[in-house]
Amino acid sequence: MPMAAEDISDLIRAGIPDAVVEITDLAGDGDHYAAKVTSASFAGMPRVRQHQAVYAALGGRMGGVLHALQLTTVVPK
């Protein structure tokens, strides 16, 4: 069963409390999403570590219940 966009947002915000999360359903199938995650906690982190923080917040759901996630991470200006 696909994962709802709201569930993805909730998990990310639970793991990264200051995150502003924007989710887009790329294929309209509830299985392929894009996420833009903005967080001050990303400051000074290389992009790979930022993405790892988001994946950690998703608790191992990537590749399972969450099939595909195009991820963009941003530090607020």
Contact map, one row per residue, 1 for C-alpha under 8 A:
11100000000000000000000000000000000000000000000000000000000000001000000000000
11110000000000000000000000000110000000000000000000000000000000001110000000000
11111011000000000000000000000110000000000000000000000000000000001100000000000
01111111000000000000000000000100000000000000000000000000000000000000000000000
00111111100000000000001110000100100000000000000000000000000000000000000000000
00011111110000000000000000000000000000000000000000000000000000000000000000000
00111111111000000000000000000000000000000000000000000000000000000000000000000
00111111111100000000000000000000000000000000000000000000010000000000000000000
00001111111110000000111000000000000000000000000000000000000000000000000000000
00000111111111000000000000000000000000000000000000000000000000000000000000000
00000011111111100000000000000000000000000000000000000000110000000000000000000
00000001111111111010100000000000000000000000000000000100110000000000000000000
00000000111111111111100000000000000000000000000000000000100000000000000000000
00000000011111111000000000000000000000000000000000000000100000000000000000000
00000000001111111000000000000000000000000000000000000101110000000000000000000
00000000000111111110000000000000000000101000000000001100100000000000000000000
00000000000111111110000000000000000000000000000000000000000000000000000000000
00000000000010011111000000000000000000111000000000000000000000000000000000000
00000000000110011111100000000000000011110000000000000000000000000000000000000
00000000000010000111110000000000000011100000000000000000000000000000000000000
00000000100110000011111000000000001111000000000000000000000000000000000000000
00000000100000000001111100000000001110000000000000000000000000000000000000000
00001000100000000000111110000000111100000000000000000000000000000000000000000
00001000000000000000011111000000111000000000000000000000000000000000000000000
00001000000000000000001111111111110000000000000000000000000000000000000000000
00000000000000000000000111111001110000000000000000000000000000000000000000000
00000000000000000000000011111111100000000000000000000000000000000000000000000
00000000000000000000000011111111000000000000000000000000000000000000000000000
00000000000000000000000011111111000000000000000000000000000000000000000000000
01111000000000000000000010111111100000000000000000000000000000000000000000000
01100000000000000000000010111111100000000000000000000000000000000111000000000
00000000000000000000000011111111110000000000000000000000000000000111100000000
00001000000000000000001111100111111000000000000000000000000000000001110000000
00000000000000000000001111000001111100000000000000000000000000000000111100000
00000000000000000000111100000000111110000000000000000000000000000000111100000
00000000000000000000111000000000011111000000000000000000000000000000001111000
00000000000000000011110000000000001111100000000000000000000000000000001111000
00000000000000000011100000000000000111110000000000000000000000000000000011110
00000000000000010111000000000000000011111110000000000000000000000000000011110
00000000000000000110000000000000000001111110000000000000000000000000000000110
00000000000000010100000000000000000000111110000000000000000000000000000000100
00000000000000000000000000000000000000111111100001000000000000000000000011100
00000000000000000000000000000000000000111111100000000000000000000000000000100
00000000000000000000000000000000000000000111110000000000000000000000000000000
00000000000000000000000000000000000000000111111111000000000000000000000000000
00000000000000000000000000000000000000000001111111000000000000000000000000000
00000000000000000000000000000000000000000000111111100000000000000000000010000
00000000000000000000000000000000000000000000111111110000000000000000000000000
00000000000000000000000000000000000000000000111111111000000000000000000000000
00000000000000000000000000000000000000000100111111111100000000000000000010000
00000000000000000000000000000000000000000000001111111110000000000000001010000
00000000000000000000000000000000000000000000000111111111000000000000000000000
00000000000000010000000000000000000000000000000011111111100000000000000000000
00000000000100110000000000000000000000000000000001111111110000000000000000000
00000000000000000000000000000000000000000000000000111111111101000000000000000
00000000000000100000000000000000000000000000000000011111111100000000000000000
00000000001111110000000000000000000000000000000000001111111000000000000000000
00000001001100100000000000000000000000000000000000000111111111000000000000000
00000000000000000000000000000000000000000000000000000011111111000000000000000
00000000000000000000000000000000000000000000000000000011011111110000000000000
00000000000000000000000000000000000000000000000000000000011111111100000000000
00000000000000000000000000000000000000000000000000000010011111111111100000000
00000000000000000000000000000000000000000000000000000000000111111111000000000
00000000000000000000000000000000000000000000000000000000000111111110000000000
11100000000000000000000000000000000000000000000000000000000011111110000000000
01100000000000000000000000000011000000000000000000000000000011111111100000000
01000000000000000000000000000011000000000000000000000000000001111111100000000
00000000000000000000000000000011100000000000000000000000000001100111110000000
00000000000000000000000000000001111000000000000000000000000001000111111000000
00000000000000000000000000000000111000000000000000000000000000000001111100000
00000000000000000000000000000000011110000000000000100000000000000000111110000
00000000000000000000000000000000011110000000000000000000000000000000011111000
00000000000000000000000000000000000111100100001001100000000000000000001111100
00000000000000000000000000000000000111100100000000000000000000000000000111110
00000000000000000000000000000000000001111110000000000000000000000000000011111
00000000000000000000000000000000000001110000000000000000000000000000000001111
00000000000000000000000000000000000000000000000000000000000000000000000000111
